[in-house]
Amino acid sequence: MSAGHAVDSTGRPPGAEKIDDCLRPGRFSQTVDCLAGQDLHVTATYQPNSRYWPFQLIEAALYTAMTAALSGLCFFWIRRRTT
């Protein structure tokens, strides 16, 4: 998920007072009913499934490059200190 936030029936973020009126410690079911009564809900934005493997390959390439760079740096640093 790349984004998620509360919105009202018009698609705009609700005022803090709307949310604060519904939040009562230890009363989850009443909180849910209150939020539903005010037509507040959470929107979510997801990356499409078709991007899963490209993201995995990009991430793997970045970690591989960082590993190679740090390994090379360590190799040369240790070699320099022992000679």
C-alpha positions as CSV (number, residue, x, y, z in Angstrom):
1,M,0.0,0.0,0.0
2,S,1.4,3.4,-0.9
3,A,-1.2,5.7,0.6
4,G,-4.2,5.6,2.9
5,H,-6.1,8.3,4.8
6,A,-9.6,8.9,6.2
7,V,-12.1,10.7,4.1
8,D,-15.8,11.7,4.4
9,S,-18.6,11.1,2.0
10,T,-17.4,14.0,-0.2
11,G,-13.9,12.5,-0.5
12,R,-12.3,15.2,1.7
13,P,-10.4,14.6,4.9
14,P,-12.7,15.1,7.9
15,G,-12.1,17.6,10.6
16,A,-10.3,16.5,13.8
17,E,-13.5,17.1,15.8
18,K,-15.4,14.5,13.8
19,I,-12.8,11.9,14.5
20,D,-12.3,12.9,18.1
21,D,-16.0,12.6,18.8
22,C,-15.9,9.0,17.8
23,L,-12.7,7.9,19.6
24,R,-13.5,6.5,23.0
25,P,-10.9,4.2,24.8
26,G,-12.1,0.6,25.2
27,R,-15.2,1.0,23.0
28,F,-14.1,-0.3,19.6
29,S,-17.6,-1.4,18.3
30,Q,-19.1,2.0,19.3
31,T,-16.2,3.8,17.5
32,V,-16.8,1.8,14.3
33,D,-20.5,2.6,14.5
34,C,-19.8,6.3,15.1
35,L,-17.4,6.5,12.1
36,A,-19.9,4.6,9.9
37,G,-22.7,6.9,11.0
38,Q,-20.7,9.9,9.9
39,D,-19.8,8.1,6.6
40,L,-16.1,8.2,7.4
41,H,-13.9,5.6,5.8
42,V,-10.3,5.0,4.8
43,T,-9.1,5.1,1.2
44,A,-6.1,3.0,0.1
45,T,-3.9,3.3,-2.9
46,Y,-2.0,0.1,-4.0
47,Q,0.5,-0.6,-6.6
48,P,-0.9,-2.9,-9.3
49,N,0.1,-6.6,-9.3
50,S,2.0,-6.2,-12.6
51,R,4.6,-4.1,-10.8
52,Y,5.5,-6.7,-8.2
53,W,8.3,-8.4,-10.0
54,P,9.9,-5.3,-11.5
55,F,10.0,-3.8,-7.9
56,Q,11.5,-7.1,-6.6
57,L,14.2,-7.0,-9.4
58,I,15.0,-3.4,-8.7
59,E,15.3,-4.0,-5.0
60,A,17.5,-7.1,-5.5
61,A,19.8,-5.2,-7.9
62,L,20.2,-2.3,-5.4
63,Y,21.0,-4.7,-2.5
64,T,23.4,-6.7,-4.8
65,A,25.2,-3.5,-5.8
66,M,25.5,-2.3,-2.2
67,T,26.8,-5.6,-1.1
68,A,29.4,-5.7,-3.9
69,A,30.5,-2.1,-3.1
70,L,30.8,-2.7,0.6
71,S,32.6,-6.1,0.0
72,G,35.1,-4.4,-2.3
73,L,35.6,-1.6,0.2
74,C,36.2,-4.0,3.0
75,F,38.6,-6.1,0.9
76,F,40.8,-3.1,-0.1
77,W,40.7,-1.7,3.5
78,I,41.8,-5.0,5.1
79,R,44.4,-5.6,2.4
80,R,45.8,-2.1,2.8
81,R,46.1,-2.5,6.6
82,T,47.8,-5.9,6.4
83,T,50.5,-4.8,4.0
